[in-house]
Amino acid sequence: MSALEILLFVGAAGALVTLAMSVANLLLLKRTNPRAAVRPDVTVSVCIPARNEAANIADCVRAVLASDHPQVEVLVYDDESTDGTGDIVAALVREDARCRSVPARALPAGWVGKQHACWQLARAAHGDWLLFLDADVRLRPDAVRRALDYALRTGASLVSTFPRQVTQTWGECLLVPTMFFVLLSYLPFVLMRLTRMQSASAGCGQFLLARAADYNETGGHAAFRTTMHDGIRMPRVFRAHGFRTDLFDGTDLGFVRMYRGFGTAWRGFVKNAYEGLGSMGALIGLSIFHVIAHVLPWVLLPVMLIAGDALATAGATVTVGAAATQRLLLAYRFRHSATLALVHPFTIVLMIALQWASWRADR
C-alpha cells in the first residue's frame, strides 16, 4: 500500500468518525415539547443587549411580548447606539408596561461591551429565569414556554439553543452552517448529559436561558467579562459551580439572520473563532485533520479515477461519501441548503482560513 493510499484511508477513517459523531449527537439533540404546559408561577426576564440595532429591536421585542407565556418582562440595554435605537426602545416602553429600558453605564476597564450590557440587564431583572437574547433573533410565541419547560423538566440551570439560521447570500451560506458541522462533529453530547465536564458543554450566545438564582451564584457575566464567547464561557462557568447545562434543538422556536453577506460574516466569526478552539495545538491539529479527512480526498478522487488506482479510489470515495452524507443530515435537521454537501471541501478551506485569521487577529 502506497503512502497516498494510506493517507486516503486515514482520511476515510476520520470522515467516518465525524459522521458517526454527528449521527449520535443528532439523536441526542432533543427538541422541545410543542404542548408544554404553561407555568404562570414562573417569571421570565428577557434581556436584550442592543447596540445600533434600529433595524431589529422593534421586531425582536414585539415578538417576545407576543409570547404565550404569561409572566414575561422585556429589558433592553441600549449601549450608546447612534442609529436611533434608543428612540425606538423608548417608544416600545411607552407601548407596553412589560418592556423596560435599562440605563446605559460607562464601560468599565477590562469588560467586553456585550457582557457588561448583559450584566446590567441581569441586575435590573425581576424574573425567576433570565433569557439573554440577541436583538436580531425573532422568537415564535411559544418559544419561551417551550424552552422554560425543557429547562424545568431536565433540571438544568442553563439551557441554550441555536435558532434557525437564515442565510440569504452564498457568502453567508458557506460560513454560517459551519458552526453546526463543528459542534456536531466534536462535542460528545453523551458527556454533556452525563457529566459536569466543562469541556463537554456548549451554548449559543443568541439564546441563553438561566435560572436567576444560579446565575447570580456563578457571578454571572462578570465571571467572563473579558471574553466575547459567552456561548462557550457561560456553560463552563455554570458547570464549574456544579450546575447542569444543556443544549437543545431550537430550529422551530425562532430564527435569526446573523450576518448580511460574506464580508460581515467573515468579520463576525474572526472575532472569536480562535477563542473557541482554545489553543494553538488544537488549531494546528484540527487544520491538518480537516485537510486530510475533508479536503484532500475530494481533490484526489477524480485524479485516482483517471489513474485507475482502485485502492486509492475506494478510500477517497468512502471519505467523500461520508462527508457528503454528514452535510446532508445537518442540512435536513437545521434547514440549511442541501447544496452544501457539494461544496463541502470549499467550506472547510474557508473555515480553516477563518480560524487562522482569527488567531492572527488575537495576537
KAVEN-V346270 format. One record per backbone hydrogen bond with DSSP energy under -0.5 kcal/mol. NH is the residue of the N-H (numbers start at 1). CO is the residue of the C=O. If there is no record, write none. Layout:
[[NH	CO] [NH	CO]]
This chain:
[[6	2] [7	3] [8	4] [9	5] [10	6] [11	7] [12	8] [13	9] [14	10] [15	11] [16	12] [17	13] [18	14] [19	15] [20	16] [21	17] [22	18] [23	19] [24	20] [25	21] [26	22] [27	23] [28	24] [29	25] [30	28] [32	249] [34	32] [36	33] [40	38] [42	39] [43	41] [44	71] [45	129] [46	44] [46	73] [47	45] [47	131] [48	46] [48	75] [49	47] [50	77] [56	53] [57	53] [60	56] [61	57] [62	58] [63	59] [64	60] [65	61] [66	62] [67	64] [68	141] [70	68] [72	70] [73	44] [74	98] [75	46] [76	100] [77	48] [78	76] [78	102] [79	50] [79	77] [80	78] [88	84] [89	85] [90	86] [91	87] [92	88] [93	89] [94	90] [95	91] [96	92] [99	96] [100	74] [102	76] [103	101] [108	106] [111	108] [112	225] [116	112] [117	113] [118	114] [119	115] [120	116] [121	117] [122	118] [123	119] [124	120] [125	121] [128	43] [129	43] [130	210] [131	45] [131	129] [132	130] [132	208] [133	47] [133	131] [134	206] [135	49] [137	134] [138	255] [139	137] [140	253] [143	140] [146	142] [147	143] [148	144] [149	145] [150	146] [151	147] [152	148] [153	149] [154	150] [155	151] [156	151] [157	244] [158	244] [159	209] [160	246] [161	207] [162	248] [163	161] [164	250] [164	254] [166	164] [166	256] [173	169] [174	170] [175	171] [176	172] [178	175] [179	176] [180	177] [181	177] [182	178] [183	179] [184	180] [185	181] [186	182] [187	183] [188	186] [189	187] [191	188] [192	188] [193	189] [194	190] [195	191] [200	197] [201	198] [204	207] [207	204] [208	132] [209	159] [210	130] [210	208] [211	157] [212	128] [215	211] [216	212] [217	213] [218	214] [219	215] [219	216] [220	215] [222	219] [223	220] [224	221] [225	222] [227	224] [230	228] [232	229] [233	229] [234	230] [236	232] [237	233] [238	234] [239	235] [240	236] [241	237] [241	238] [242	239] [243	238] [246	158] [248	160] [249	30] [250	162] [250	248] [253	250] [254	250] [255	138] [256	164] [257	136] [258	256] [261	259] [265	261] [266	262] [267	263] [268	264] [269	265] [270	266] [271	267] [271	268] [272	269] [273	269] [276	272] [277	273] [277	274] [278	274] [283	279] [284	280] [285	281] [286	282] [287	283] [288	284] [289	285] [290	286] [291	287] [292	288] [293	289] [294	290] [295	290] [295	291] [296	291] [298	295] [299	295] [300	296] [301	297] [302	298] [303	299] [304	300] [305	301] [306	302] [307	303] [308	304] [309	304] [310	308] [313	309] [314	310] [315	311] [316	312] [317	313] [318	314] [319	315] [320	316] [321	317] [322	318] [323	319] [324	320] [325	321] [326	322] [327	323] [328	324] [329	325] [330	326] [331	327] [332	328] [333	329] [334	330] [335	331] [336	331] [340	337] [341	338] [342	339] [343	339] [346	343] [347	343] [348	344] [349	345] [350	346] [351	347] [352	348] [353	349] [354	350] [355	351] [356	352] [357	353] [358	354] [359	355] [360	356] [361	357] [362	358] [363	359] [363	360]]
